[in-house]
Amino acid sequence: MADKAELDLAAKLNSAARREGFKIPRRYRKDVNLFYAEMKSGRRPPPLLKLHGDFTETGFKELVLSHADYRAIMVRDISMNELLRQIASEYSLLFFGTSLRDRDLLGILDEVSGM
């Protein structure tokens, strides 16, 4: 879990990026169904899907800071797992801020690579 200094730094960096007008189209976990619908309709969805939140007003409500937070999402939100499978089968992915040791994510990637 991030400590207060890390959270403060991330919030400052996010604020600075907003002031400079740096904005990448994005979707959040609450938008999973919209993102999936955009993919299914042939429309190109935004390039950034923030599943663990960020320090914006919308993203702050979706922050995942603990293992318990993460497990709750993976168990509760089946549509997110399906979306990850769909994305992994159709797009190239860039992961950052992860060790890529997550069994759920690796299982999805293994499943898709075997298709």
VODO-678658 format. One record per atom (N, C-alpha, C, O): residue in three letters; x, y, z. Coordinates in Angstrom, 3 decimals. Each point is the difference from the previous one (the first is absolute). Example, Ala and Ser with C-alpha at 12.3 -4.5 7.8 and 13.67 -1.06 7.14 Angstrom:
// residues 2
+------+----------+----------+----------+
| gulo |        X |        Y |        Z |
+------+----------+----------+----------+
|  ALA |   13.190 |   -5.690 |    7.800 |
|  ALA |   -0.890 |    1.190 |    0.000 |
|  ALA |    0.900 |    1.200 |    0.000 |
|  ALA |    1.036 |   -0.019 |    0.665 |
|  SER |   -1.386 |    1.069 |   -1.385 |
|  SER |    0.820 |    1.190 |    0.060 |
|  SER |   -0.770 |    1.090 |    0.730 |
|  SER |    0.509 |    1.108 |    0.169 |
+------+----------+----------+----------+
// end
This chain:
// residues 115
+------+----------+----------+----------+
| gulo |        X |        Y |        Z |
+------+----------+----------+----------+
|  MET |    0.839 |   -1.175 |    0.000 |
|  MET |   -0.839 |    1.175 |    0.000 |
|  MET |    0.882 |    1.235 |    0.000 |
|  MET |    1.036 |    0.037 |    0.664 |
|  ALA |   -1.453 |    0.969 |   -1.410 |
|  ALA |    0.760 |    1.240 |   -0.102 |
|  ALA |   -0.072 |    0.766 |    1.313 |
|  ALA |   -1.033 |    0.021 |    0.669 |
|  ASP |    2.157 |    0.611 |   -0.313 |
|  ASP |   -0.035 |    0.816 |    1.211 |
|  ASP |   -0.449 |    1.417 |   -0.353 |
|  ASP |   -0.183 |    0.326 |   -1.173 |
|  LYS |    0.010 |    0.499 |    2.180 |
|  LYS |   -0.525 |    1.355 |   -0.206 |
|  LYS |    0.892 |    0.817 |   -0.923 |
|  LYS |   -0.514 |    0.742 |   -0.837 |
|  ALA |    1.826 |   -0.855 |    0.961 |
|  ALA |    0.913 |    0.763 |   -0.855 |
|  ALA |   -0.175 |   -0.381 |   -1.469 |
|  ALA |    0.012 |    0.868 |   -0.872 |
|  GLU |   -0.176 |   -2.162 |    0.597 |
|  GLU |   -0.207 |   -0.446 |   -1.376 |
|  GLU |   -1.330 |    0.502 |   -0.552 |
|  GLU |   -0.081 |    0.422 |   -1.153 |
|  LEU |   -0.951 |   -0.469 |    1.975 |
|  LEU |   -1.313 |    0.492 |   -0.427 |
|  LEU |    0.048 |    1.501 |   -0.278 |
|  LEU |   -0.573 |    0.471 |   -0.982 |
|  ASP |    1.260 |    0.282 |    1.853 |
|  ASP |    0.129 |    1.453 |   -0.192 |
|  ASP |    0.749 |    0.306 |   -1.290 |
|  ASP |   -0.412 |    0.878 |   -0.759 |
|  LEU |    1.507 |   -1.591 |    0.502 |
|  LEU |    0.774 |    0.219 |   -1.220 |
|  LEU |   -0.832 |   -0.313 |   -1.234 |
|  LEU |    0.017 |    0.766 |   -0.964 |
|  ALA |   -0.737 |   -1.869 |    0.977 |
|  ALA |   -0.832 |   -0.368 |   -1.150 |
|  ALA |   -1.073 |    1.058 |   -0.246 |
|  ALA |   -0.278 |    0.344 |   -1.149 |
|  ALA |   -0.321 |    0.172 |    2.213 |
|  ALA |   -1.026 |    1.037 |   -0.146 |
|  ALA |    0.605 |    1.273 |   -0.596 |
|  ALA |   -0.623 |    0.635 |   -0.850 |
|  LYS |    1.824 |   -0.256 |    1.283 |
|  LYS |    0.668 |    1.194 |   -0.540 |
|  LYS |    0.330 |   -0.182 |   -1.483 |
|  LYS |   -0.193 |    0.918 |   -0.797 |
|  LEU |    0.685 |   -2.088 |    0.432 |
|  LEU |    0.331 |   -0.270 |   -1.406 |
|  LEU |   -1.249 |    0.041 |   -0.864 |
|  LEU |    0.022 |    0.544 |   -1.105 |
|  ASN |   -1.100 |   -1.113 |    1.600 |
|  ASN |   -1.254 |    0.004 |   -0.747 |
|  ASN |   -0.511 |    1.425 |   -0.182 |
|  ASN |   -0.464 |    0.356 |   -1.083 |
|  SER |    0.543 |    0.459 |    2.127 |
|  SER |   -0.435 |    1.400 |   -0.095 |
|  SER |    0.845 |    0.771 |   -1.004 |
|  SER |   -0.528 |    0.793 |   -0.780 |
|  ALA |    1.835 |   -1.021 |    0.796 |
|  ALA |    0.891 |    0.687 |   -0.935 |
|  ALA |   -0.323 |   -0.392 |   -1.439 |
|  ALA |    0.003 |    0.849 |   -0.891 |
|  ALA |   -0.277 |   -2.117 |    0.666 |
|  ALA |   -0.347 |   -0.461 |   -1.349 |
|  ALA |   -1.279 |    0.661 |   -0.479 |
|  ALA |   -0.098 |    0.397 |   -1.161 |
|  ARG |   -0.894 |   -0.276 |    2.054 |
|  ARG |   -1.262 |    0.651 |   -0.380 |
|  ARG |    0.224 |    1.473 |   -0.318 |
|  ARG |   -0.568 |    0.507 |   -0.968 |
|  ARG |    1.374 |    0.187 |    1.749 |
|  ARG |    0.272 |    1.423 |   -0.253 |
|  ARG |    0.659 |    0.210 |   -1.355 |
|  ARG |   -0.241 |    1.006 |   -0.668 |
|  GLU |    1.068 |   -1.955 |    0.269 |
|  GLU |    0.707 |    0.106 |   -1.280 |
|  GLU |   -0.882 |   -0.442 |   -1.171 |
|  GLU |    0.428 |    0.063 |   -1.153 |
|  GLY |   -1.620 |   -0.499 |    1.431 |
|  GLY |   -0.915 |   -0.404 |   -1.062 |
|  GLY |    0.245 |   -1.410 |   -0.508 |
|  GLY |   -0.536 |   -0.381 |   -1.040 |
|  PHE |    1.332 |   -0.397 |    1.750 |
|  PHE |    0.285 |   -1.374 |   -0.393 |
|  PHE |   -1.208 |   -0.860 |    0.333 |
|  PHE |   -0.321 |   -0.212 |    1.170 |
|  LYS |   -0.341 |   -0.276 |   -2.200 |
|  LYS |   -1.193 |   -0.800 |    0.243 |
|  LYS |   -0.108 |   -1.086 |   -1.060 |
|  LYS |   -0.113 |    0.291 |   -1.190 |
|  ILE |    0.148 |   -1.515 |    1.619 |
|  ILE |   -0.179 |   -1.149 |   -0.885 |
|  ILE |   -1.430 |   -0.493 |    0.206 |
|  ILE |   -0.437 |   -0.166 |    1.138 |
|  PRO |   -0.292 |   -0.068 |   -2.221 |
|  PRO |   -1.352 |   -0.563 |    0.187 |
|  PRO |    0.083 |   -1.294 |    0.812 |
|  PRO |    0.865 |   -0.841 |   -0.246 |
|  ARG |   -1.761 |    0.693 |    1.203 |
|  ARG |    0.076 |   -1.152 |    0.896 |
|  ARG |   -1.378 |   -0.473 |    0.415 |
|  ARG |   -0.998 |    0.707 |   -0.139 |
|  ARG |    0.977 |   -1.910 |    0.645 |
|  ARG |   -1.186 |   -0.569 |    0.621 |
|  ARG |    0.431 |   -0.540 |    1.359 |
|  ARG |    1.164 |   -0.335 |    0.218 |
|  TYR |   -2.132 |    0.262 |    0.684 |
|  TYR |    0.239 |   -0.530 |    1.337 |
|  TYR |   -0.774 |   -1.292 |    0.191 |
|  TYR |   -0.769 |   -0.411 |   -0.868 |
|  ARG |    0.982 |   -0.229 |    2.020 |
|  ARG |   -0.669 |   -1.271 |    0.279 |
|  ARG |   -1.510 |    0.135 |   -0.108 |
|  ARG |   -0.670 |   -0.929 |   -0.451 |
|  LYS |    0.126 |    2.063 |    0.854 |
|  LYS |   -1.451 |    0.194 |   -0.092 |
|  LYS |   -0.471 |    0.005 |   -1.455 |
|  LYS |   -1.188 |   -0.181 |   -0.270 |
|  ASP |    2.120 |    0.389 |   -0.667 |
|  ASP |   -0.320 |    0.079 |   -1.427 |
|  ASP |    0.226 |   -1.315 |   -0.740 |
|  ASP |    0.000 |   -0.016 |   -1.231 |
|  VAL |    0.192 |   -1.077 |    1.948 |
|  VAL |    0.327 |   -1.275 |   -0.646 |
|  VAL |   -1.032 |   -0.365 |   -1.059 |
|  VAL |    0.372 |   -0.409 |   -1.100 |
|  ASN |   -1.651 |    0.545 |    1.405 |
|  ASN |   -1.029 |   -0.370 |   -0.975 |
|  ASN |    0.041 |    0.898 |   -1.231 |
|  ASN |   -0.197 |   -0.482 |   -1.115 |
|  LEU |    0.448 |    1.776 |    1.295 |
|  LEU |    0.124 |    0.929 |   -1.123 |
|  LEU |    1.207 |   -0.358 |   -0.861 |
|  LEU |   -0.093 |   -0.027 |   -1.228 |
|  PHE |    1.218 |   -0.246 |    1.868 |
|  PHE |    1.227 |   -0.369 |   -0.714 |
|  PHE |   -0.246 |   -1.259 |   -0.836 |
|  PHE |    0.379 |   -0.066 |   -1.169 |
|  TYR |   -1.015 |   -0.920 |    1.782 |
|  TYR |   -0.302 |   -1.264 |   -0.690 |
|  TYR |   -0.933 |    0.251 |   -1.185 |
|  TYR |    0.202 |   -0.565 |   -1.075 |
|  ALA |   -1.215 |    1.401 |    1.262 |
|  ALA |   -0.932 |    0.321 |   -1.087 |
|  ALA |    0.718 |    0.711 |   -1.148 |
|  ALA |   -0.289 |   -0.256 |   -1.169 |
|  GLU |    1.220 |    1.145 |    1.501 |
|  GLU |    0.773 |    0.686 |   -1.050 |
|  GLU |    0.809 |   -1.003 |   -0.809 |
|  GLU |    0.082 |    0.107 |   -1.223 |
|  MET |    0.511 |   -1.073 |    1.897 |
|  MET |    0.771 |   -1.020 |   -0.715 |
|  MET |   -0.899 |   -0.842 |   -0.894 |
|  MET |    0.326 |   -0.246 |   -1.161 |
|  LYS |   -1.452 |   -0.194 |    1.699 |
|  LYS |   -0.911 |   -0.864 |   -0.753 |
|  LYS |   -0.598 |    0.702 |   -1.211 |
|  LYS |   -0.267 |   -0.640 |   -1.018 |
|  SER |    0.054 |    1.948 |    1.117 |
|  SER |   -0.615 |    0.740 |   -1.104 |
|  SER |    1.004 |    0.363 |   -1.092 |
|  SER |   -0.374 |    0.537 |   -1.043 |
|  GLY |    1.649 |   -0.832 |    1.290 |
|  GLY |    1.016 |    0.327 |   -0.990 |
|  GLY |    0.610 |    1.381 |    0.192 |
|  GLY |    0.939 |    0.368 |   -0.705 |
|  ARG |   -1.467 |    0.395 |    1.652 |
|  ARG |    0.596 |    1.299 |    0.313 |
|  ARG |    1.259 |   -0.225 |    0.808 |
|  ARG |    0.065 |   -0.904 |    0.833 |
|  ARG |    0.918 |    1.718 |   -1.079 |
|  ARG |    1.242 |   -0.131 |    0.758 |
|  ARG |   -0.177 |    0.649 |    1.377 |
|  ARG |   -0.258 |    1.201 |    0.087 |
|  PRO |    0.393 |   -1.983 |    0.985 |
|  PRO |   -0.144 |    0.574 |    1.341 |
|  PRO |    1.215 |    0.850 |    0.353 |
|  PRO |    1.032 |   -0.095 |   -0.665 |
|  PRO |   -1.137 |    0.923 |    1.701 |
|  PRO |    1.155 |    0.787 |    0.431 |
|  PRO |    1.183 |   -0.905 |    0.318 |
|  PRO |   -0.188 |   -1.144 |    0.414 |
|  PRO |    1.403 |    1.647 |   -0.605 |
|  PRO |    1.173 |   -0.852 |    0.163 |
|  PRO |    0.374 |   -0.316 |    1.446 |
|  PRO |    0.902 |   -0.802 |    0.239 |
|  LEU |   -1.574 |    1.415 |    0.720 |
|  LEU |    0.389 |   -0.178 |    1.389 |
|  LEU |   -1.192 |   -0.479 |    0.822 |
|  LEU |   -1.043 |    0.653 |    0.046 |
|  LEU |    1.215 |   -1.797 |    0.596 |
|  LEU |   -1.026 |   -0.562 |    0.870 |
|  LEU |    0.598 |   -0.079 |    1.397 |
|  LEU |    0.919 |   -0.781 |    0.246 |
|  LYS |   -1.436 |    1.582 |    0.656 |
|  LYS |    0.539 |    0.084 |    1.362 |
|  LYS |   -0.845 |   -0.853 |    0.931 |
|  LYS |   -1.017 |    0.449 |    0.528 |
|  LEU |    1.451 |   -1.673 |   -0.338 |
|  LEU |   -0.766 |   -0.947 |    0.803 |
|  LEU |    0.209 |    0.181 |    1.498 |
|  LEU |   -0.810 |   -0.469 |    0.800 |
|  HIS |    1.882 |    1.142 |   -0.415 |
|  HIS |    0.300 |    0.163 |    1.426 |
|  HIS |   -0.098 |    1.437 |    0.460 |
|  HIS |    0.477 |    0.340 |    1.083 |
|  GLY |   -1.098 |    0.519 |   -1.901 |
|  GLY |   -0.215 |    1.385 |    0.393 |
|  GLY |    1.214 |    0.885 |   -0.203 |
|  GLY |    1.032 |   -0.439 |   -0.509 |
|  ASP |   -1.170 |    1.681 |    0.909 |
|  ASP |    1.072 |    0.987 |   -0.036 |
|  ASP |   -0.392 |    1.141 |    0.928 |
|  ASP |   -0.892 |   -0.158 |    0.833 |
|  PHE |    1.540 |    1.291 |   -0.967 |
|  PHE |   -0.245 |    1.096 |    0.935 |
|  PHE |   -0.883 |    1.094 |   -0.577 |
|  PHE |    0.075 |    1.153 |    0.425 |
|  THR |   -0.912 |   -1.511 |   -1.390 |
|  THR |   -1.020 |    0.933 |   -0.475 |
|  THR |   -1.246 |   -0.211 |    0.854 |
|  THR |   -0.060 |   -0.938 |    0.795 |
|  GLU |   -0.921 |    1.798 |   -0.957 |
|  GLU |   -1.234 |   -0.144 |    0.783 |
|  GLU |   -0.671 |   -1.346 |   -0.267 |
|  GLU |   -0.455 |   -0.668 |    0.928 |
|  THR |    0.396 |    0.275 |   -2.196 |
|  THR |   -0.606 |   -1.282 |   -0.355 |
|  THR |    0.862 |   -1.163 |    0.472 |
|  THR |   -0.496 |   -0.934 |    0.630 |
|  GLY |    1.772 |    0.993 |   -0.934 |
|  GLY |    0.897 |   -1.113 |    0.298 |
|  GLY |    0.246 |   -0.231 |    1.468 |
|  GLY |    0.262 |   -1.129 |    0.415 |
|  PHE |   -0.343 |    2.190 |    0.388 |
|  PHE |    0.264 |   -0.135 |    1.429 |
|  PHE |   -1.005 |   -0.930 |    0.658 |
|  PHE |    0.324 |   -0.688 |    0.967 |
|  LYS |   -1.548 |    0.667 |   -1.493 |
|  LYS |   -1.047 |   -0.878 |    0.541 |
|  LYS |    0.275 |   -1.470 |   -0.309 |
|  LYS |   -0.611 |   -0.887 |    0.595 |
|  GLU |    1.537 |    0.630 |   -1.529 |
|  GLU |    0.279 |   -1.365 |   -0.433 |
|  GLU |    1.400 |   -0.469 |    0.366 |
|  GLU |    0.468 |   -1.011 |   -0.523 |
|  LEU |    0.210 |    1.735 |    1.418 |
|  LEU |    1.363 |   -0.386 |    0.360 |
|  LEU |    0.052 |   -1.402 |    0.582 |
|  LEU |   -0.822 |   -0.375 |    0.836 |
|  VAL |    1.795 |   -0.385 |   -1.288 |
|  VAL |    0.272 |   -1.332 |    0.526 |
|  VAL |    1.363 |    0.090 |    0.661 |
|  VAL |    1.024 |    0.117 |   -0.673 |
|  LEU |   -1.023 |   -0.173 |    1.994 |
|  LEU |    1.257 |    0.179 |    0.727 |
|  LEU |    0.438 |   -1.241 |    0.754 |
|  LEU |    1.169 |   -0.114 |    0.370 |
|  SER |   -2.064 |   -0.800 |   -0.137 |
|  SER |    0.365 |   -1.180 |    0.788 |
|  SER |   -0.349 |   -1.270 |   -0.765 |
|  SER |   -0.747 |    0.019 |   -0.978 |
|  HIS |    1.304 |   -1.104 |    1.451 |
|  HIS |   -0.307 |   -1.294 |   -0.603 |
|  HIS |   -1.488 |   -0.324 |    0.176 |
|  HIS |   -0.622 |   -0.587 |   -0.885 |
|  ALA |    0.069 |    0.968 |    2.015 |
|  ALA |   -1.432 |   -0.245 |    0.235 |
|  ALA |   -0.857 |    0.765 |   -1.005 |
|  ALA |   -0.993 |   -0.531 |   -0.497 |
|  ASP |    1.373 |    1.787 |    0.191 |
|  ASP |   -0.724 |    0.777 |   -1.011 |
|  ASP |    0.034 |   -0.727 |   -1.344 |
|  ASP |   -1.017 |   -0.136 |   -0.680 |
|  TYR |    2.205 |   -0.322 |    0.322 |
|  TYR |    0.188 |   -0.671 |   -1.287 |
|  TYR |   -0.815 |   -1.292 |   -0.070 |
|  TYR |   -0.684 |   -0.247 |   -0.993 |
|  ARG |    0.752 |   -0.577 |    2.037 |
|  ARG |   -0.734 |   -1.274 |   -0.005 |
|  ARG |   -1.499 |    0.251 |   -0.091 |
|  ARG |   -0.712 |   -0.734 |   -0.686 |
|  ALA |    0.234 |    1.752 |    1.363 |
|  ALA |   -1.434 |    0.314 |   -0.053 |
|  ALA |   -0.431 |    0.325 |   -1.429 |
|  ALA |   -1.076 |   -0.414 |   -0.431 |
|  ILE |    1.898 |    1.141 |   -0.293 |
|  ILE |   -0.323 |    0.349 |   -1.386 |
|  ILE |    0.020 |   -1.242 |   -0.891 |
|  ILE |   -0.912 |   -0.203 |   -0.802 |
|  MET |    1.937 |   -0.618 |    0.937 |
|  MET |    0.133 |   -1.165 |   -0.870 |
|  MET |   -1.136 |   -1.002 |    0.232 |
|  MET |   -0.437 |   -0.665 |   -0.940 |
|  VAL |   -0.031 |    0.556 |    2.147 |
|  VAL |   -1.091 |   -0.934 |    0.306 |
|  VAL |   -1.346 |    0.600 |   -0.389 |
|  VAL |   -0.854 |   -0.692 |   -0.553 |
|  ARG |    0.666 |    1.970 |    0.839 |
|  ARG |   -1.299 |    0.647 |   -0.186 |
|  ARG |   -0.270 |    0.372 |   -1.450 |
|  ARG |   -1.143 |   -0.069 |   -0.451 |
|  ASP |    2.168 |    0.459 |   -0.279 |
|  ASP |   -0.220 |    0.612 |   -1.304 |
|  ASP |    0.394 |   -0.932 |   -1.146 |
|  ASP |    1.076 |    0.133 |   -0.583 |
|  ILE |   -1.954 |   -1.064 |    0.276 |
|  ILE |    0.255 |   -0.976 |   -1.063 |
|  ILE |    0.103 |    0.693 |   -1.356 |
|  ILE |    0.772 |   -0.436 |   -0.854 |
|  SER |   -1.540 |    1.512 |    0.640 |
|  SER |    0.046 |    0.694 |   -1.293 |
|  SER |    1.386 |    0.571 |   -0.269 |
|  SER |    0.415 |    0.086 |   -1.156 |
|  MET |    0.307 |    0.304 |    2.201 |
|  MET |    1.348 |    0.504 |   -0.190 |
|  MET |    0.928 |   -1.114 |   -0.489 |
|  MET |    0.832 |    0.227 |   -0.878 |
|  ASN |   -0.969 |   -1.407 |    1.435 |
|  ASN |    0.813 |   -1.132 |   -0.454 |
|  ASN |   -0.268 |   -0.308 |   -1.464 |
|  ASN |    0.931 |   -0.256 |   -0.763 |
|  GLU |   -2.192 |    0.279 |    0.368 |
|  GLU |   -0.356 |   -0.250 |   -1.398 |
|  GLU |    0.586 |    1.085 |   -0.913 |
|  GLU |    0.506 |   -0.292 |   -1.083 |
|  LEU |   -0.583 |    1.527 |    1.533 |
|  LEU |    0.568 |    1.098 |   -0.782 |
|  LEU |    1.509 |   -0.175 |   -0.161 |
|  LEU |    0.532 |    0.204 |   -1.091 |
|  LEU |    0.153 |   -0.577 |    2.156 |
|  LEU |    1.448 |   -0.216 |   -0.097 |
|  LEU |    0.332 |   -1.103 |   -1.003 |
|  LEU |    0.968 |    0.109 |   -0.752 |
|  ARG |   -1.771 |   -1.166 |    0.743 |
|  ARG |    0.213 |   -1.067 |   -0.991 |
|  ARG |   -0.165 |    0.537 |   -1.427 |
|  ARG |    0.805 |   -0.292 |   -0.885 |
|  GLN |   -1.858 |    1.076 |    0.684 |
|  GLN |   -0.278 |    0.556 |   -1.323 |
|  GLN |    1.123 |    0.942 |   -0.443 |
|  GLN |    0.467 |   -0.080 |   -1.136 |
|  ILE |   -0.042 |    0.960 |    2.020 |
|  ILE |    1.066 |    0.947 |   -0.326 |
|  ILE |    1.280 |   -0.747 |   -0.334 |
|  ILE |    0.658 |    0.300 |   -0.996 |
|  ALA |   -0.303 |   -1.273 |    1.829 |
|  ALA |    1.245 |   -0.746 |   -0.211 |
|  ALA |   -0.015 |   -0.783 |   -1.301 |
|  ALA |    1.056 |   -0.241 |   -0.586 |
|  SER |   -2.235 |   -0.161 |    0.122 |
|  SER |   -0.063 |   -0.773 |   -1.243 |
|  SER |    0.016 |    0.886 |   -1.247 |
|  SER |    0.277 |   -0.486 |   -1.096 |
|  GLU |   -0.573 |    1.786 |    1.252 |
|  GLU |   -0.105 |    0.872 |   -1.172 |
|  GLU |    1.047 |    1.113 |   -0.076 |
|  GLU |    0.219 |    0.566 |   -1.071 |
|  TYR |    0.416 |   -0.251 |    2.172 |
|  TYR |    0.906 |    1.155 |    0.043 |
|  TYR |    1.335 |   -0.371 |    0.624 |
|  TYR |    0.114 |   -1.003 |    0.705 |
|  SER |    0.884 |    1.818 |   -0.971 |
|  SER |    1.260 |   -0.082 |    0.733 |
|  SER |   -0.195 |    0.743 |    1.314 |
|  SER |   -0.738 |    0.984 |    0.062 |
|  LEU |    1.396 |   -1.454 |    0.974 |
|  LEU |   -0.176 |    0.592 |    1.317 |
|  LEU |    1.319 |    0.530 |    0.537 |
|  LEU |    1.063 |   -0.561 |   -0.266 |
|  LEU |   -1.142 |    1.630 |    1.011 |
|  LEU |    1.147 |    0.547 |    0.712 |
|  LEU |   -0.383 |    0.063 |    1.468 |
|  LEU |   -0.971 |    0.663 |    0.366 |
|  PHE |    1.724 |   -1.344 |    0.466 |
|  PHE |   -0.242 |    0.014 |    1.433 |
|  PHE |    1.072 |    0.844 |    0.650 |
|  PHE |    1.177 |   -0.102 |   -0.347 |
|  PHE |   -1.579 |    0.936 |    1.290 |
|  PHE |    0.991 |    0.685 |    0.809 |
|  PHE |   -0.513 |    0.096 |    1.417 |
|  PHE |   -1.206 |    0.049 |    0.244 |
|  GLY |    2.139 |   -0.024 |    0.684 |
|  GLY |   -0.379 |    0.040 |    1.402 |
|  GLY |   -0.428 |   -1.356 |    0.522 |
|  GLY |   -0.768 |   -0.075 |    0.958 |
|  THR |    1.250 |   -0.998 |   -1.567 |
|  THR |   -0.355 |   -1.345 |    0.442 |
|  THR |    1.212 |   -0.914 |   -0.118 |
|  THR |    0.877 |    0.216 |   -0.837 |
|  SER |   -0.841 |   -1.218 |    1.669 |
|  SER |    1.101 |   -0.970 |   -0.066 |
|  SER |   -0.335 |   -1.143 |   -0.957 |
|  SER |    0.846 |   -0.846 |   -0.286 |
|  LEU |   -2.081 |    0.827 |   -0.203 |
|  LEU |   -0.504 |   -1.085 |   -0.852 |
|  LEU |    0.134 |   -1.361 |    0.681 |
|  LEU |    0.351 |   -0.995 |   -0.634 |
|  ARG |   -0.635 |    0.971 |    1.925 |
|  ARG |   -0.040 |   -1.253 |    0.742 |
|  ARG |   -1.423 |   -0.373 |    0.399 |
|  ARG |   -0.214 |   -0.987 |    0.705 |
|  ASP |   -0.743 |    1.764 |   -1.149 |
|  ASP |   -1.391 |   -0.232 |    0.369 |
|  ASP |   -0.537 |   -1.243 |   -0.697 |
|  ASP |   -0.004 |   -0.073 |   -1.229 |
|  ARG |   -0.445 |   -0.898 |    2.003 |
|  ARG |   -0.475 |   -1.266 |   -0.569 |
|  ARG |   -1.226 |    0.175 |   -0.883 |
|  ARG |   -0.122 |   -0.668 |   -1.027 |
|  ASP |   -0.789 |    1.561 |    1.414 |
|  ASP |   -1.207 |    0.205 |   -0.799 |
|  ASP |    0.344 |    0.558 |   -1.373 |
|  ASP |   -0.469 |   -0.506 |   -1.020 |
|  LEU |    1.279 |    1.538 |    0.999 |
|  LEU |    0.390 |    0.619 |   -1.266 |
|  LEU |    0.828 |   -0.956 |   -0.849 |
|  LEU |   -0.236 |   -0.126 |   -1.202 |
|  LEU |    1.197 |   -0.545 |    1.813 |
|  LEU |    0.818 |   -0.954 |   -0.757 |
|  LEU |   -0.842 |   -1.139 |   -0.560 |
|  LEU |    0.264 |   -0.485 |   -1.101 |
|  GLY |   -1.274 |    0.058 |    1.849 |
|  GLY |   -0.904 |   -1.038 |   -0.504 |
|  GLY |   -0.744 |    0.454 |   -1.232 |
|  GLY |   -0.145 |   -0.758 |   -0.959 |
|  ILE |   -0.329 |    1.996 |    0.977 |
|  ILE |   -0.702 |    0.552 |   -1.163 |
|  ILE |    0.945 |    0.084 |   -1.192 |
|  ILE |   -0.371 |   -0.386 |   -1.109 |
|  LEU |    1.583 |    0.884 |    1.322 |
|  LEU |    0.964 |    0.129 |   -1.092 |
|  LEU |    0.399 |   -1.365 |   -0.546 |
|  LEU |    0.136 |   -0.159 |   -1.213 |
|  ASP |    0.055 |   -0.835 |    2.092 |
|  ASP |    0.310 |   -1.367 |   -0.454 |
|  ASP |   -1.139 |   -0.571 |   -0.821 |
|  ASP |    0.226 |   -0.629 |   -1.033 |
|  GLU |   -1.448 |    0.846 |    1.490 |
|  GLU |   -1.176 |   -0.508 |   -0.696 |
|  GLU |   -0.078 |    0.594 |   -1.407 |
|  GLU |   -0.244 |   -0.722 |   -0.967 |
|  VAL |    0.451 |    2.027 |    0.851 |
|  VAL |   -0.092 |    0.678 |   -1.287 |
|  VAL |    1.141 |   -0.411 |   -0.917 |
|  VAL |   -0.206 |   -0.165 |   -1.203 |
|  SER |    1.413 |   -0.005 |    1.752 |
|  SER |    1.133 |   -0.362 |   -0.862 |
|  SER |   -0.162 |   -1.407 |   -0.571 |
|  SER |    0.607 |   -0.322 |   -1.021 |
|  GLY |   -1.410 |   -0.515 |    1.661 |
|  GLY |   -0.244 |   -1.351 |   -0.503 |
|  GLY |   -1.074 |   -0.067 |   -1.051 |
|  GLY |   -0.245 |   -1.071 |   -0.556 |
|  MET |   -0.417 |    2.201 |    0.260 |
|  MET |   -1.093 |    0.006 |   -0.974 |
|  MET |    0.535 |   -0.093 |   -1.416 |
|  MET |   -0.778 |   -0.008 |   -0.954 |
+------+----------+----------+----------+
// end
